[in-house]
Amino acid sequence: MTTEALSGLPERGRIYTTQRRIRANDVDAERRLRLDGVARYLQDVAFDDLRDTGFVKSHPLWVLRRTVVDVLRPAHFDEEVRLRSWGSAFADRWCNKRVTVDGNRGALIETEGFWINVDATTGMPARLSEGLLACFPESAGGKRLQWRRWLHEHPPQGPTREFPLRNTDFDWFSHVNNAVYWHVVEEYLDQAPWLMAVPHRAVVEHLSPITRGEQLDVAVRVDDTALTLWLIVGEKVRAMARVSPLD
């Protein structure tokens, strides 16, 4: 997995800013903002940002291919956080959106999402309009974006564990919602509690959707460098996740 630093706040270009107050349904027993809570914030901010550009009707459908969450200082219950979103790289059909989350009690979480614009009729990647593409060059510093996987390993040999899915885990396309993948990560964090005590990077990469009626199994590997998860349906890996300390 790459350990490259996420890009910093741009000096020029469009930045969308909003705020949230962390509520009880997004925190754990230690009142820490969970990773699935962060993921829900990112989904909401992505939509609000797009709506603010005026292109939400012409670009209504996006697929998230990868999410990176760098927890430098965790956020906690009732903390007010500011979320600033901007385009950090782009191509004709997809973009990287950075969101930095900082709180009034010292929280700092840096995130990046690789979003693909999808044609609602064909389900295939679709070209961004010239108007939307014009939102990116300044904040991205002209950086063009190519897809490359960060997580490559095959799952370990041995038994997997079933992860039951609920009706509420599915979106209107009958796909598992992006935030639910982070439920899986949170479920296994107690196997590597030392990770939560240091700044850490959590990554989820989506390879293909998990749909209603499918059985989800999870393969787990824990060592002294990372917690790695494979989300498997049948014999096919549908997503990978890793949590590791930041340098």
BELZIKA-V112746 format. One line per field, one symbol per residue. phi: phi as a letter, one per 30 degrees, with the letter a starting at -180 (. if undefined). burial: + if it has 9 or more other ideal C-beta (glycine too) atoms within 8 Angstrom, else -. A space follows every 10 residues. Layout:
phi->???
burial->???
This chain:
phi->.dcddddded dbjdbcbbbb cdcddcbcdc iddddddedd eddddddddd dddjcdddbd bbcccabcbc cdbdcbeidc ccccbadcaa bdbaacccbc cbcdcjdbbc bbbcccdbdd dcicebdddd ddeddceddd iiddcbdbdc cbdddddkdc bdcdcceddc cdcicddedd edededdcdd dbdddddbeb ccbbcccadc cejdcccbcb bbbdcacbbc cbbiccdcab bbbbddd
burial->-----++--+ --+-++-+-- -+---++--- -+++++++++ +++-++++++ --+-++--+- -+-+++++++ +-+++++-++ ++++++++++ +-++++++++ +-+---++++ +++++++++- -----+-++- -++-++++++ --+-+----+ +--------+ --+-+---++ ----++-+++ ++++++-++- -+--++---+ ++++++---+ -----+++++ ++---+++++ +++---++++ ++++++-
